[in-house]
Each structure stands twice: as C-alpha cells, then as structure tokens.
Amino acid sequence: MKPFDLKAALEGASVVTRDGRTVTQFHEFALSPDRLLFLPSLAGVLDNSIVTWKYNGRYSNYEHELDLFMAPAKREGWINILREEKVQLGCVTGCLIFLSKAHADARATSSRIACVRIEWEE
C-alpha cells in the first residue's frame, strides 16, 4: 500500500483505509503538533463520525484497520502477442505496453497473433 501523503490527500487524491474502505471526503483541522482532526466520510461504518489521526495517517501507535493510505492508481494498457518460431512456448523476451489499442494496432507486425488489454495497480 502507498504511504499516506497529507498534501496529496488535501489536494483531492484518493485515500483508503488499511482495510480497503474508501475515504469519500477529507477535511483537516490541527489539534496539536502531532495530531489532526479529520472529518472523513468512509464508505461504510464511520459515515459522519469525528475521528483523529496523526499527520502520517496513523490512527494509533499500533497498526489499525483505520490507518490511512493513498489509494492505488489503476492503469490500463495493451500488449501485442507475437508468434516467434524459434522461441520456446512460454518464453518471453520482452514486452511493450501501449496506452491504447489503436497505438498497439499501429505498431503491430505480421507475427502478431493477438492484442490483449491488461490492467494493474501502482
């Protein structure tokens, strides 16, 4: 999981809890040099509750399901699958990920046997 980034969160980047709940709203009020009052709306249990966190997103001094993290960014790409007569089945020698199917199609060669959409999280 990506570490919590207060600046990014206040600028609107997506935030989740350790247990995967989405923070739907985020407001900051300073309470002390090491403690903040956040008014988050979490999908599920804590809607409209007032809860405090540390500046680093920790709910307590111990690992807790309400610790905050930056939500992973979902990415999408396209790869061309090529037939290579001299390469053993299952052997991969390299791969280019294209940002669109149109771009993958434009770079396809006659040895392409498929164009596959892939997804991953960063």
mmCIF file of the C-alpha atoms, coordinates in Angstrom:
data_MODEL
# 
_entry.id   MODEL 
# 
loop_
_atom_site.group_PDB 
_atom_site.id 
_atom_site.type_symbol 
_atom_site.label_atom_id 
_atom_site.label_alt_id 
_atom_site.label_comp_id 
_atom_site.label_asym_id 
_atom_site.label_entity_id 
_atom_site.label_seq_id 
_atom_site.pdbx_PDB_ins_code 
_atom_site.Cartn_x 
_atom_site.Cartn_y 
_atom_site.Cartn_z 
_atom_site.occupancy 
_atom_site.B_iso_or_equiv 
_atom_site.pdbx_formal_charge 
_atom_site.auth_seq_id 
_atom_site.auth_comp_id 
_atom_site.auth_asym_id 
_atom_site.auth_atom_id 
_atom_site.pdbx_PDB_model_num 
ATOM 1   C CA . MET A 1 1   ? 0.000   0.000   0.000   1.00 0.00 ? 1   MET A CA 1 
ATOM 2   C CA . LYS A 1 2   ? 1.162   3.517   -0.760  1.00 0.00 ? 2   LYS A CA 1 
ATOM 3   C CA . PRO A 1 3   ? 2.094   5.561   2.324   1.00 0.00 ? 3   PRO A CA 1 
ATOM 4   C CA . PHE A 1 4   ? -0.327  8.323   3.293   1.00 0.00 ? 4   PHE A CA 1 
ATOM 5   C CA . ASP A 1 5   ? 0.515   11.761  1.842   1.00 0.00 ? 5   ASP A CA 1 
ATOM 6   C CA . LEU A 1 6   ? -1.348  14.557  3.639   1.00 0.00 ? 6   LEU A CA 1 
ATOM 7   C CA . LYS A 1 7   ? -0.629  17.170  0.960   1.00 0.00 ? 7   LYS A CA 1 
ATOM 8   C CA . ALA A 1 8   ? -1.876  14.914  -1.838  1.00 0.00 ? 8   ALA A CA 1 
ATOM 9   C CA . ALA A 1 9   ? -4.950  13.946  0.202   1.00 0.00 ? 9   ALA A CA 1 
ATOM 10  C CA . LEU A 1 10  ? -5.848  17.592  0.815   1.00 0.00 ? 10  LEU A CA 1 
ATOM 11  C CA . GLU A 1 11  ? -5.404  18.269  -2.920  1.00 0.00 ? 11  GLU A CA 1 
ATOM 12  C CA . GLY A 1 12  ? -8.001  15.602  -3.684  1.00 0.00 ? 12  GLY A CA 1 
ATOM 13  C CA . ALA A 1 13  ? -6.000  12.409  -4.258  1.00 0.00 ? 13  ALA A CA 1 
ATOM 14  C CA . SER A 1 14  ? -7.889  9.237   -3.333  1.00 0.00 ? 14  SER A CA 1 
ATOM 15  C CA . VAL A 1 15  ? -7.395  7.872   0.191   1.00 0.00 ? 15  VAL A CA 1 
ATOM 16  C CA . VAL A 1 16  ? -8.302  4.449   1.603   1.00 0.00 ? 16  VAL A CA 1 
ATOM 17  C CA . THR A 1 17  ? -8.075  2.778   4.989   1.00 0.00 ? 17  THR A CA 1 
ATOM 18  C CA . ARG A 1 18  ? -5.865  -0.216  5.696   1.00 0.00 ? 18  ARG A CA 1 
ATOM 19  C CA . ASP A 1 19  ? -8.931  -2.452  5.423   1.00 0.00 ? 19  ASP A CA 1 
ATOM 20  C CA . GLY A 1 20  ? -9.798  -1.041  1.996   1.00 0.00 ? 20  GLY A CA 1 
ATOM 21  C CA . ARG A 1 21  ? -12.625 1.413   2.719   1.00 0.00 ? 21  ARG A CA 1 
ATOM 22  C CA . THR A 1 22  ? -12.706 4.500   0.525   1.00 0.00 ? 22  THR A CA 1 
ATOM 23  C CA . VAL A 1 23  ? -12.471 7.910   2.168   1.00 0.00 ? 23  VAL A CA 1 
ATOM 24  C CA . THR A 1 24  ? -15.157 9.914   0.366   1.00 0.00 ? 24  THR A CA 1 
ATOM 25  C CA . GLN A 1 25  ? -14.481 13.314  1.975   1.00 0.00 ? 25  GLN A CA 1 
ATOM 26  C CA . PHE A 1 26  ? -11.431 14.697  3.720   1.00 0.00 ? 26  PHE A CA 1 
ATOM 27  C CA . HIS A 1 27  ? -11.073 17.838  5.897   1.00 0.00 ? 27  HIS A CA 1 
ATOM 28  C CA . GLU A 1 28  ? -8.171  18.877  8.141   1.00 0.00 ? 28  GLU A CA 1 
ATOM 29  C CA . PHE A 1 29  ? -8.213  20.681  11.493  1.00 0.00 ? 29  PHE A CA 1 
ATOM 30  C CA . ALA A 1 30  ? -4.995  20.949  13.506  1.00 0.00 ? 30  ALA A CA 1 
ATOM 31  C CA . LEU A 1 31  ? -5.364  19.800  17.133  1.00 0.00 ? 31  LEU A CA 1 
ATOM 32  C CA . SER A 1 32  ? -1.749  19.627  18.281  1.00 0.00 ? 32  SER A CA 1 
ATOM 33  C CA . PRO A 1 33  ? 1.737   19.490  16.757  1.00 0.00 ? 33  PRO A CA 1 
ATOM 34  C CA . ASP A 1 34  ? 1.389   15.743  16.129  1.00 0.00 ? 34  ASP A CA 1 
ATOM 35  C CA . ARG A 1 35  ? -2.355  15.195  15.856  1.00 0.00 ? 35  ARG A CA 1 
ATOM 36  C CA . LEU A 1 36  ? -5.008  16.186  13.325  1.00 0.00 ? 36  LEU A CA 1 
ATOM 37  C CA . LEU A 1 37  ? -8.736  16.036  13.406  1.00 0.00 ? 37  LEU A CA 1 
ATOM 38  C CA . PHE A 1 38  ? -10.017 14.670  10.122  1.00 0.00 ? 38  PHE A CA 1 
ATOM 39  C CA . LEU A 1 39  ? -13.660 14.631  9.224   1.00 0.00 ? 39  LEU A CA 1 
ATOM 40  C CA . PRO A 1 40  ? -13.582 11.802  6.748   1.00 0.00 ? 40  PRO A CA 1 
ATOM 41  C CA . SER A 1 41  ? -16.572 10.049  5.373   1.00 0.00 ? 41  SER A CA 1 
ATOM 42  C CA . LEU A 1 42  ? -15.639 6.426   4.973   1.00 0.00 ? 42  LEU A CA 1 
ATOM 43  C CA . ALA A 1 43  ? -17.619 4.071   2.833   1.00 0.00 ? 43  ALA A CA 1 
ATOM 44  C CA . GLY A 1 44  ? -19.417 2.035   5.452   1.00 0.00 ? 44  GLY A CA 1 
ATOM 45  C CA . VAL A 1 45  ? -19.036 2.260   9.196   1.00 0.00 ? 45  VAL A CA 1 
ATOM 46  C CA . LEU A 1 46  ? -17.781 5.750   10.046  1.00 0.00 ? 46  LEU A CA 1 
ATOM 47  C CA . ASP A 1 47  ? -20.048 7.999   7.987   1.00 0.00 ? 47  ASP A CA 1 
ATOM 48  C CA . ASN A 1 48  ? -20.386 11.366  9.751   1.00 0.00 ? 48  ASN A CA 1 
ATOM 49  C CA . SER A 1 49  ? -18.111 10.345  12.644  1.00 0.00 ? 49  SER A CA 1 
ATOM 50  C CA . ILE A 1 50  ? -15.353 12.548  14.028  1.00 0.00 ? 50  ILE A CA 1 
ATOM 51  C CA . VAL A 1 51  ? -12.076 10.671  14.279  1.00 0.00 ? 51  VAL A CA 1 
ATOM 52  C CA . THR A 1 52  ? -8.473  11.803  14.826  1.00 0.00 ? 52  THR A CA 1 
ATOM 53  C CA . TRP A 1 53  ? -5.347  10.627  13.046  1.00 0.00 ? 53  TRP A CA 1 
ATOM 54  C CA . LYS A 1 54  ? -1.693  11.526  13.186  1.00 0.00 ? 54  LYS A CA 1 
ATOM 55  C CA . TYR A 1 55  ? -0.161  13.577  10.357  1.00 0.00 ? 55  TYR A CA 1 
ATOM 56  C CA . ASN A 1 56  ? 1.315   10.385  8.906   1.00 0.00 ? 56  ASN A CA 1 
ATOM 57  C CA . GLY A 1 57  ? -2.152  8.831   8.564   1.00 0.00 ? 57  GLY A CA 1 
ATOM 58  C CA . ARG A 1 58  ? -1.822  6.510   11.543  1.00 0.00 ? 58  ARG A CA 1 
ATOM 59  C CA . TYR A 1 59  ? -4.943  6.049   13.629  1.00 0.00 ? 59  TYR A CA 1 
ATOM 60  C CA . SER A 1 60  ? -2.996  4.895   16.695  1.00 0.00 ? 60  SER A CA 1 
ATOM 61  C CA . ASN A 1 61  ? 0.509   3.881   17.711  1.00 0.00 ? 61  ASN A CA 1 
ATOM 62  C CA . TYR A 1 62  ? -0.247  0.365   16.531  1.00 0.00 ? 62  TYR A CA 1 
ATOM 63  C CA . GLU A 1 63  ? -1.281  -0.995  13.166  1.00 0.00 ? 63  GLU A CA 1 
ATOM 64  C CA . HIS A 1 64  ? -5.023  -0.422  12.862  1.00 0.00 ? 64  HIS A CA 1 
ATOM 65  C CA . GLU A 1 65  ? -7.706  -1.058  10.218  1.00 0.00 ? 65  GLU A CA 1 
ATOM 66  C CA . LEU A 1 66  ? -8.360  2.723   10.101  1.00 0.00 ? 66  LEU A CA 1 
ATOM 67  C CA . ASP A 1 67  ? -4.779  3.724   9.208   1.00 0.00 ? 67  ASP A CA 1 
ATOM 68  C CA . LEU A 1 68  ? -4.865  5.866   6.061   1.00 0.00 ? 68  LEU A CA 1 
ATOM 69  C CA . PHE A 1 69  ? -3.088  5.150   2.775   1.00 0.00 ? 69  PHE A CA 1 
ATOM 70  C CA . MET A 1 70  ? -3.131  6.615   -0.694  1.00 0.00 ? 70  MET A CA 1 
ATOM 71  C CA . ALA A 1 71  ? -5.396  4.620   -2.984  1.00 0.00 ? 71  ALA A CA 1 
ATOM 72  C CA . PRO A 1 72  ? -3.572  2.650   -5.656  1.00 0.00 ? 72  PRO A CA 1 
ATOM 73  C CA . ALA A 1 73  ? -3.836  4.086   -9.162  1.00 0.00 ? 73  ALA A CA 1 
ATOM 74  C CA . LYS A 1 74  ? -5.405  1.699   -11.663 1.00 0.00 ? 74  LYS A CA 1 
ATOM 75  C CA . ARG A 1 75  ? -3.655  1.571   -15.029 1.00 0.00 ? 75  ARG A CA 1 
ATOM 76  C CA . GLU A 1 76  ? -4.604  0.039   -18.358 1.00 0.00 ? 76  GLU A CA 1 
ATOM 77  C CA . GLY A 1 77  ? -2.515  -0.888  -21.360 1.00 0.00 ? 77  GLY A CA 1 
ATOM 78  C CA . TRP A 1 78  ? -2.402  -3.084  -24.440 1.00 0.00 ? 78  TRP A CA 1 
ATOM 79  C CA . ILE A 1 79  ? 0.234   -5.609  -25.483 1.00 0.00 ? 79  ILE A CA 1 
ATOM 80  C CA . ASN A 1 80  ? 0.804   -7.339  -28.774 1.00 0.00 ? 80  ASN A CA 1 
ATOM 81  C CA . ILE A 1 81  ? 1.311   -11.096 -28.538 1.00 0.00 ? 81  ILE A CA 1 
ATOM 82  C CA . LEU A 1 82  ? 3.723   -12.246 -31.237 1.00 0.00 ? 82  LEU A CA 1 
ATOM 83  C CA . ARG A 1 83  ? 4.463   -15.628 -32.745 1.00 0.00 ? 83  ARG A CA 1 
ATOM 84  C CA . GLU A 1 84  ? 8.165   -16.457 -32.725 1.00 0.00 ? 84  GLU A CA 1 
ATOM 85  C CA . GLU A 1 85  ? 9.061   -19.704 -34.420 1.00 0.00 ? 85  GLU A CA 1 
ATOM 86  C CA . LYS A 1 86  ? 12.485  -20.013 -32.776 1.00 0.00 ? 86  LYS A CA 1 
ATOM 87  C CA . VAL A 1 87  ? 11.369  -19.289 -29.197 1.00 0.00 ? 87  VAL A CA 1 
ATOM 88  C CA . GLN A 1 88  ? 10.062  -21.996 -26.874 1.00 0.00 ? 88  GLN A CA 1 
ATOM 89  C CA . LEU A 1 89  ? 6.421   -21.732 -25.891 1.00 0.00 ? 89  LEU A CA 1 
ATOM 90  C CA . GLY A 1 90  ? 6.038   -19.630 -22.760 1.00 0.00 ? 90  GLY A CA 1 
ATOM 91  C CA . CYS A 1 91  ? 9.339   -17.831 -23.175 1.00 0.00 ? 91  CYS A CA 1 
ATOM 92  C CA . VAL A 1 92  ? 9.031   -14.042 -23.070 1.00 0.00 ? 92  VAL A CA 1 
ATOM 93  C CA . THR A 1 93  ? 11.869  -11.966 -24.466 1.00 0.00 ? 93  THR A CA 1 
ATOM 94  C CA . GLY A 1 94  ? 10.354  -8.522  -23.989 1.00 0.00 ? 94  GLY A CA 1 
ATOM 95  C CA . CYS A 1 95  ? 7.093   -6.635  -23.959 1.00 0.00 ? 95  CYS A CA 1 
ATOM 96  C CA . LEU A 1 96  ? 5.892   -3.171  -24.833 1.00 0.00 ? 96  LEU A CA 1 
ATOM 97  C CA . ILE A 1 97  ? 2.806   -1.807  -23.128 1.00 0.00 ? 97  ILE A CA 1 
ATOM 98  C CA . PHE A 1 98  ? 0.817   0.599   -25.279 1.00 0.00 ? 98  PHE A CA 1 
ATOM 99  C CA . LEU A 1 99  ? -1.538  3.215   -23.842 1.00 0.00 ? 99  LEU A CA 1 
ATOM 100 C CA . SER A 1 100 ? -4.279  2.466   -26.380 1.00 0.00 ? 100 SER A CA 1 
ATOM 101 C CA . LYS A 1 101 ? -5.373  -0.388  -28.622 1.00 0.00 ? 101 LYS A CA 1 
ATOM 102 C CA . ALA A 1 102 ? -5.051  1.948   -31.617 1.00 0.00 ? 102 ALA A CA 1 
ATOM 103 C CA . HIS A 1 103 ? -1.394  2.544   -30.747 1.00 0.00 ? 103 HIS A CA 1 
ATOM 104 C CA . ALA A 1 104 ? -0.790  -1.212  -30.322 1.00 0.00 ? 104 ALA A CA 1 
ATOM 105 C CA . ASP A 1 105 ? -2.511  -1.855  -33.674 1.00 0.00 ? 105 ASP A CA 1 
ATOM 106 C CA . ALA A 1 106 ? -0.339  0.769   -35.363 1.00 0.00 ? 106 ALA A CA 1 
ATOM 107 C CA . ARG A 1 107 ? 2.823   -0.948  -34.064 1.00 0.00 ? 107 ARG A CA 1 
ATOM 108 C CA . ALA A 1 108 ? 1.662   -4.500  -34.877 1.00 0.00 ? 108 ALA A CA 1 
ATOM 109 C CA . THR A 1 109 ? 3.709   -6.708  -37.169 1.00 0.00 ? 109 THR A CA 1 
ATOM 110 C CA . SER A 1 110 ? 2.658   -9.664  -39.300 1.00 0.00 ? 110 SER A CA 1 
ATOM 111 C CA . SER A 1 111 ? 3.708   -12.035 -36.480 1.00 0.00 ? 111 SER A CA 1 
ATOM 112 C CA . ARG A 1 112 ? 1.044   -10.676 -34.101 1.00 0.00 ? 112 ARG A CA 1 
ATOM 113 C CA . ILE A 1 113 ? -1.462  -13.322 -33.048 1.00 0.00 ? 113 ILE A CA 1 
ATOM 114 C CA . ALA A 1 114 ? -3.415  -11.230 -30.502 1.00 0.00 ? 114 ALA A CA 1 
ATOM 115 C CA . CYS A 1 115 ? -3.709  -7.819  -28.867 1.00 0.00 ? 115 CYS A CA 1 
ATOM 116 C CA . VAL A 1 116 ? -4.514  -8.122  -25.160 1.00 0.00 ? 116 VAL A CA 1 
ATOM 117 C CA . ARG A 1 117 ? -5.796  -5.497  -22.713 1.00 0.00 ? 117 ARG A CA 1 
ATOM 118 C CA . ILE A 1 118 ? -4.066  -5.601  -19.314 1.00 0.00 ? 118 ILE A CA 1 
ATOM 119 C CA . GLU A 1 119 ? -4.737  -3.820  -16.015 1.00 0.00 ? 119 GLU A CA 1 
ATOM 120 C CA . TRP A 1 120 ? -2.511  -3.240  -12.991 1.00 0.00 ? 120 TRP A CA 1 
ATOM 121 C CA . GLU A 1 121 ? -2.270  -1.075  -9.894  1.00 0.00 ? 121 GLU A CA 1 
ATOM 122 C CA . GLU A 1 122 ? 0.586   1.230   -8.974  1.00 0.00 ? 122 GLU A CA 1 
# 
